[in-house]
Amino acid sequence: MFSPDHYNFQYPLFVSACHMYIQFGLAALTLALFPSIRSRTRPTAHDYLRKALPCGMASGLDIGLSNTSLKTVTLSFYTMCKSSSLAFVLLFAFLFKLEKPTYKLTGIILLITAGVVLMVSSETQFDFWGMVEVLSASCLGGLRWSLTQILLDKQSMGMNTPIATIFWLAPTMGLSLSFCSLIFEGWSNLLSEQAFFGDLGKSFMTMTYIATAGVLAYLMTVSEYFLIQRTSVVTLSIAGVFKEVGTIFLSTVIFHDIMTPLNISGLGITLFGIGLYNVLKYKQSLKKVNLSDGRDRQGSIVLTNRTKEDSKIYSKLEDDEEEDVDLDSGSEEREEDHQHHDVHPNNDYEDLDRDRDDSIDSNIDPRRRLMLMTEKAPSLQ
């Protein structure tokens, strides 16, 4: 759409701003149709200005500079330079303490950087300012994803779903891109373009191109977020590697971009560095899973032991309660015997004589028998 050899629409910032407004409208429509995916919380004005606004501006400038660079660089060169965004992601992750710096990660960053240098130095259709724009977009992309991770980690921000994230960030991205487009592109020049807005038919065709790309961008963004939620970020990174290779292959076939051996070598080194990073993150995720499983097993063993000990203590308490019940019942019987003795003193002696004669009767309480014998002893003397 932006290349002089094709549609030659020289207003990429305006197009990017329109895409943001389209994504905001689609996100709002999705939330209205499916209330179950709405977030229960929403960012406060203070949090939005301090956290969401910088993320939205970085995202808008990343997309805007990426589209602007396509005016002067080839699609294959753009794709090769954008593959360096992982190095910037790691750098900003170190700065924001989202990732712990290690020698392995530092080596991966240097390897990716070396591959990008080889790709840039061997470009046959080199444009300096185009390179600056696409590398600046890669840098802003690293900042964008680091800030996005911070937002997603905070449940209070209300951006824990892909649709909600687009809903809250797209307006800021659209406004920042509109401001840049108004300054650097000039909307008066844009609307006076006869090739794009000369009549109703041309205007409809131009807006159809913009709207179609905006819908595709919305679907792509939502798919990336849902892919991370359903699988992992490693899966998304691996899919991104194949996307880069596929884009470069299609650019050589469709747009006839020229690839030199040094280009291919630099691209191979960059993709190799990205693959090493994916392997490293995969091993780290396996260690975390194994560690959590070990803790679960240890916790279950401790819980089982505690359950056995608790059952023993509970059984002992039950026995003590039964003994207490027996003692209480015995004391109640003694009180009844005393009352019975006060009313009928001779009946107790008769009971004792009957108990002596009937030796097989073991139902009488031993404590009662001892009490009766003690009371009868003085009278026998």
C-alpha positions as CSV (number, residue, x, y, z in Angstrom):
1,M,0.0,0.0,0.0
2,F,2.9,2.4,0.8
3,S,5.4,1.3,-1.9
4,P,5.8,3.7,-4.9
5,D,5.8,0.7,-7.1
6,H,2.3,-0.3,-6.0
7,Y,-0.6,1.7,-4.5
8,N,1.8,4.5,-3.5
9,F,-0.3,5.8,-0.6
10,Q,2.3,8.0,1.1
11,Y,0.5,8.5,4.5
12,P,1.4,5.6,6.7
13,L,0.8,7.4,10.0
14,F,-2.7,8.3,8.9
15,V,-3.4,4.7,8.0
16,S,-2.0,3.4,11.3
17,A,-4.2,5.9,13.2
18,C,-7.2,4.7,11.4
19,H,-6.3,1.1,12.2
20,M,-6.2,2.0,15.9
21,Y,-9.7,3.5,15.8
22,I,-11.0,0.5,13.9
23,Q,-9.5,-1.9,16.5
24,F,-11.0,0.2,19.3
25,G,-14.4,0.0,17.7
26,L,-14.1,-3.7,17.2
27,A,-13.0,-4.3,20.7
28,A,-15.9,-2.2,22.1
29,L,-18.3,-4.2,19.9
30,T,-16.9,-7.5,21.1
31,L,-17.2,-6.5,24.7
32,A,-20.8,-5.4,24.2
33,L,-21.7,-8.7,22.5
34,F,-19.9,-10.9,25.0
35,P,-20.2,-9.5,28.5
36,S,-18.6,-12.6,30.0
37,I,-15.1,-11.5,28.8
38,R,-15.3,-8.1,30.4
39,S,-12.9,-7.3,33.2
40,R,-14.4,-6.6,36.6
41,T,-11.9,-3.8,37.2
42,R,-10.8,-0.8,35.3
43,P,-7.8,1.5,35.5
44,T,-8.0,4.7,37.5
45,A,-7.1,8.0,35.9
46,H,-3.8,8.1,37.8
47,D,-2.8,4.6,36.7
48,Y,-3.9,5.2,33.1
49,L,-1.8,8.3,32.8
50,R,1.3,6.8,34.5
51,K,1.2,3.2,33.0
52,A,-1.2,2.8,30.2
53,L,-0.5,6.1,28.4
54,P,3.3,5.4,27.9
55,C,2.5,1.9,26.7
56,G,0.0,3.2,24.2
57,M,2.3,5.9,22.9
58,A,5.2,3.4,22.5
59,S,2.9,1.0,20.7
60,G,1.6,3.7,18.4
61,L,5.1,5.0,17.5
62,D,6.3,1.4,16.9
63,I,3.5,0.7,14.4
64,G,3.8,4.2,12.8
65,L,7.5,4.0,12.3
66,S,7.2,0.5,11.0
67,N,4.7,1.5,8.3
68,T,6.7,4.7,7.5
69,S,9.9,2.7,6.9
70,L,8.1,0.6,4.2
71,K,8.1,3.7,2.0
72,T,11.9,3.6,1.6
73,V,13.0,0.0,2.4
74,T,12.1,-3.4,0.9
75,L,9.8,-5.8,2.7
76,S,12.6,-8.3,3.1
77,F,15.0,-5.7,4.6
78,Y,12.2,-4.5,6.9
79,T,11.5,-8.0,8.1
80,M,15.2,-8.8,8.8
81,C,15.6,-5.6,10.8
82,K,12.4,-6.2,12.8
83,S,13.6,-9.6,13.8
84,S,16.0,-7.7,16.1
85,S,13.1,-6.7,18.3
86,L,13.8,-9.7,20.6
87,A,17.1,-8.1,21.5
88,F,15.4,-4.9,22.5
89,V,12.7,-6.8,24.4
90,L,15.4,-8.5,26.5
91,L,17.2,-5.2,27.1
92,F,14.1,-3.5,28.4
93,A,13.2,-6.6,30.4
94,F,16.6,-6.2,32.1
95,L,15.9,-2.5,32.8
96,F,12.5,-3.1,34.2
97,K,13.7,-6.3,36.1
98,L,11.3,-8.5,34.3
99,E,14.1,-10.8,33.3
100,K,17.3,-11.7,35.3
101,P,20.5,-10.9,33.4
102,T,22.6,-13.9,32.7
103,Y,25.6,-14.7,30.5
104,K,23.4,-16.9,28.2
105,L,20.9,-14.1,27.6
106,T,23.7,-11.6,27.0
107,G,25.3,-13.9,24.5
108,I,22.0,-14.4,22.7
109,I,21.5,-10.6,22.5
110,L,25.0,-10.1,21.0
111,L,24.4,-13.0,18.5
112,I,21.2,-11.4,17.3
113,T,22.8,-8.0,17.0
114,A,25.6,-9.5,15.0
115,G,23.1,-11.1,12.6
116,V,21.3,-7.8,12.2
117,V,24.5,-5.9,11.4
118,L,25.3,-8.5,8.7
119,M,21.8,-8.1,7.2
120,V,22.0,-4.3,7.1
121,S,25.5,-4.1,5.8
122,S,24.8,-6.3,2.8
123,E,21.5,-4.7,1.8
124,T,21.6,-4.0,-2.0
125,Q,18.8,-1.3,-1.8
126,F,20.1,0.4,1.4
127,D,18.4,3.5,2.7
128,F,19.9,5.0,5.8
129,W,16.8,6.8,7.1
130,G,14.6,3.8,6.4
131,M,17.0,1.7,8.5
132,V,16.8,4.3,11.3
133,E,13.0,4.2,11.2
134,V,12.7,0.4,11.3
135,L,15.4,0.0,14.0
136,S,13.7,2.7,16.1
137,A,10.4,0.8,15.6
138,S,12.1,-2.3,16.9
139,C,13.4,-0.5,19.9
140,L,10.0,1.0,20.7
141,G,8.6,-2.5,20.2
142,G,10.8,-3.8,22.9
143,L,9.6,-1.0,25.2
144,R,6.0,-1.7,24.2
145,W,6.0,-5.4,25.1
146,S,7.8,-4.8,28.4
147,L,5.3,-2.2,29.4
148,T,2.5,-4.4,28.2
149,Q,3.7,-7.3,30.4
150,I,3.7,-4.9,33.4
151,L,0.1,-4.0,32.6
152,L,-1.0,-7.6,32.2
153,D,0.6,-8.6,35.5
154,K,-1.5,-6.1,37.4
155,Q,-5.0,-7.3,37.8
156,S,-6.2,-4.0,39.1
157,M,-5.5,-2.4,35.7
158,G,-8.4,-4.4,34.1
159,M,-6.3,-5.4,31.1
160,N,-6.0,-9.1,31.8
161,T,-7.8,-10.1,28.5
162,P,-6.8,-9.4,24.9
163,I,-10.0,-7.6,24.1
164,A,-9.8,-5.4,27.2
165,T,-6.1,-4.5,26.5
166,I,-7.0,-3.4,22.9
167,F,-10.0,-1.5,24.2
168,W,-7.9,0.6,26.7
169,L,-4.7,1.0,24.7
170,A,-6.1,1.6,21.1
171,P,-7.4,5.2,21.8
172,T,-4.0,6.3,23.1
173,M,-2.3,4.7,20.2
174,G,-4.7,6.3,17.7
175,L,-4.3,9.8,19.2
176,S,-0.5,9.7,19.3
177,L,-0.5,8.5,15.6
178,S,-3.0,11.2,14.6
179,F,-0.9,13.9,16.2
180,C,2.3,12.7,14.4
181,S,0.4,12.4,11.1
182,L,-1.0,15.9,11.4
183,I,2.5,17.3,11.9
184,F,4.6,15.3,9.6
185,E,2.1,14.3,6.8
186,G,-0.5,17.1,6.8
187,W,-4.1,16.2,6.5
188,S,-4.7,19.1,4.0
189,N,-2.3,17.4,1.6
190,L,-3.9,14.1,2.3
191,L,-7.4,15.1,1.5
192,S,-6.4,17.0,-1.6
193,E,-4.9,13.9,-3.2
194,Q,-6.9,13.3,-6.4
195,A,-5.6,9.8,-6.9
196,F,-7.1,8.7,-3.5
197,F,-9.9,11.1,-2.7
198,G,-10.7,12.6,-6.1
199,D,-14.3,11.3,-6.2
200,L,-16.6,9.0,-4.3
201,G,-15.4,5.8,-5.9
202,K,-11.7,6.5,-5.2
203,S,-12.5,7.6,-1.6
204,F,-14.5,4.4,-1.1
205,M,-11.6,2.3,-2.5
206,T,-9.0,4.0,-0.3
207,M,-11.1,3.6,2.8
208,T,-11.8,-0.1,1.9
209,Y,-8.1,-0.8,1.8
210,I,-7.5,0.9,5.1
211,A,-10.5,-0.8,6.8
212,T,-9.5,-4.2,5.5
213,A,-6.0,-3.9,6.8
214,G,-7.4,-2.6,10.2
215,V,-9.7,-5.6,10.6
216,L,-6.8,-8.0,9.8
217,A,-4.6,-6.2,12.3
218,Y,-7.3,-6.6,15.0
219,L,-7.6,-10.3,14.3
220,M,-3.9,-10.8,14.3
221,T,-3.4,-9.0,17.6
222,V,-6.3,-11.0,19.3
223,S,-4.9,-14.2,17.9
224,E,-1.4,-13.5,19.3
225,Y,-2.8,-12.9,22.8
226,F,-5.1,-15.9,22.7
227,L,-2.2,-18.1,21.5
228,I,-0.2,-17.0,24.5
229,Q,-3.1,-17.8,26.8
230,R,-3.8,-21.2,25.3
231,T,-0.2,-22.4,24.8
232,S,2.8,-20.3,25.8
233,V,5.0,-17.4,24.7
234,V,7.5,-20.0,23.5
235,T,5.0,-21.3,21.0
236,L,4.3,-17.7,19.8
237,S,8.0,-17.0,19.4
238,I,8.6,-20.2,17.3
239,A,5.6,-19.3,15.2
240,G,7.1,-15.8,14.8
241,V,10.3,-17.3,13.4
242,F,8.4,-19.2,10.7
243,K,6.5,-16.0,10.0
244,E,9.7,-14.1,9.4
245,V,11.0,-16.7,7.1
246,G,7.7,-16.9,5.2
247,T,7.6,-13.2,4.8
248,I,11.1,-13.0,3.3
249,F,10.3,-15.9,1.0
250,L,7.1,-14.3,-0.3
251,S,8.8,-10.9,-0.7
252,T,11.5,-12.5,-3.0
253,V,8.8,-14.3,-5.0
254,I,6.1,-11.6,-5.2
255,F,8.1,-8.4,-5.0
256,H,11.3,-9.8,-6.5
257,D,13.5,-8.6,-3.6
258,I,17.2,-9.4,-4.0
259,M,18.9,-11.5,-1.3
260,T,22.7,-11.7,-1.2
261,P,24.6,-14.5,0.5
262,L,25.6,-12.1,3.3
263,N,21.9,-11.2,3.7
264,I,21.1,-14.9,4.1
265,S,24.0,-15.5,6.5
266,G,22.9,-12.6,8.7
267,L,19.3,-13.8,8.7
268,G,20.4,-17.3,9.6
269,I,22.5,-16.0,12.5
270,T,19.6,-13.9,13.8
271,L,17.1,-16.8,13.5
272,F,19.6,-19.1,15.2
273,G,19.9,-16.6,18.1
274,I,16.1,-16.5,18.4
275,G,15.9,-20.3,18.4
276,L,18.5,-20.4,21.2
277,Y,16.4,-18.0,23.2
278,N,13.3,-20.2,22.7
279,V,15.2,-23.3,23.8
280,L,16.5,-21.5,26.9
281,K,13.0,-20.3,27.9
282,Y,11.6,-23.8,27.3
283,K,14.2,-25.4,29.6
284,Q,13.5,-22.8,32.3
285,S,9.8,-23.5,32.0
286,L,10.4,-27.2,32.4
287,K,12.5,-26.6,35.6
288,K,9.7,-24.5,37.0
289,V,7.1,-27.2,36.3
290,N,9.3,-29.9,37.9
291,L,10.0,-27.7,40.9
292,S,6.3,-27.1,41.4
293,D,5.5,-30.8,41.0
294,G,8.2,-31.6,43.6
295,R,6.7,-29.1,46.0
296,D,3.2,-30.6,45.5
297,R,4.5,-34.1,46.2
298,Q,6.3,-33.0,49.3
299,G,3.2,-31.1,50.4
300,S,1.0,-34.1,50.0
301,I,3.5,-36.3,52.0
302,V,3.5,-33.8,54.8
303,L,-0.3,-33.5,54.6
304,T,-0.6,-37.3,54.8
305,N,1.7,-37.5,57.8
306,R,-0.2,-34.8,59.5
307,T,-3.5,-36.5,58.8
308,K,-2.2,-39.7,60.4
309,E,-1.0,-37.8,63.5
310,D,-4.3,-35.9,63.6
311,S,-6.2,-39.1,63.4
312,K,-4.2,-40.6,66.3
313,I,-4.8,-37.5,68.4
314,Y,-8.5,-37.5,67.5
315,S,-8.8,-41.2,68.6
316,K,-7.1,-40.4,71.9
317,L,-9.4,-37.5,72.5
318,E,-12.4,-39.8,71.8
319,D,-11.1,-42.3,74.4
320,D,-10.6,-39.5,76.9
321,E,-14.1,-38.3,76.2
322,E,-15.5,-41.8,76.8
323,E,-13.6,-42.0,80.1
324,D,-15.0,-38.7,81.1
325,V,-18.5,-39.8,80.3
326,D,-18.0,-43.0,82.4
327,L,-16.7,-41.0,85.3
328,D,-19.6,-38.6,85.0
329,S,-22.1,-41.4,84.9
330,G,-20.4,-43.0,87.9
331,S,-20.6,-39.8,89.9
332,E,-24.3,-39.5,89.0
333,E,-24.8,-43.1,90.2
334,R,-23.1,-42.3,93.4
335,E,-25.3,-39.3,94.0
336,E,-28.3,-41.4,93.3
337,D,-27.0,-44.1,95.8
338,H,-26.5,-41.5,98.5
339,Q,-30.0,-40.2,98.0
340,H,-31.3,-43.8,98.0
341,H,-29.4,-44.6,101.2
342,D,-30.7,-41.6,103.0
343,V,-34.3,-42.6,102.2
344,H,-33.9,-46.4,102.5
345,P,-30.8,-47.3,104.5
346,N,-31.6,-51.0,105.1
347,N,-32.1,-51.6,101.4
348,D,-28.4,-51.1,100.6
349,Y,-27.4,-53.8,103.1
350,E,-29.9,-56.1,101.5
351,D,-28.4,-55.3,98.1
352,L,-24.9,-56.1,99.4
353,D,-26.0,-59.4,100.8
354,R,-27.7,-60.3,97.6
355,D,-24.5,-59.4,95.7
356,R,-22.4,-61.6,97.8
357,D,-24.7,-64.5,97.3
358,D,-25.0,-63.9,93.6
359,S,-21.3,-64.0,92.5
360,I,-22.1,-64.4,88.9
361,D,-23.8,-61.0,88.7
362,S,-21.1,-58.6,87.4
363,N,-23.3,-55.8,86.4
364,I,-23.1,-53.9,89.7
365,D,-20.7,-51.0,89.8
366,P,-17.5,-51.9,91.8
367,R,-17.3,-48.4,93.3
368,R,-20.9,-48.8,94.6
369,R,-20.0,-52.2,96.1
370,L,-17.0,-50.8,97.9
371,M,-19.0,-47.9,99.2
372,L,-21.7,-50.2,100.6
373,M,-19.1,-52.5,102.2
374,T,-17.5,-49.5,103.9
375,E,-20.8,-48.2,105.3
376,K,-21.8,-51.6,106.6
377,A,-18.5,-52.4,108.3
378,P,-19.1,-50.2,111.4
379,S,-22.5,-51.7,112.0
380,L,-21.1,-55.2,111.9
381,Q,-18.6,-54.3,114.6
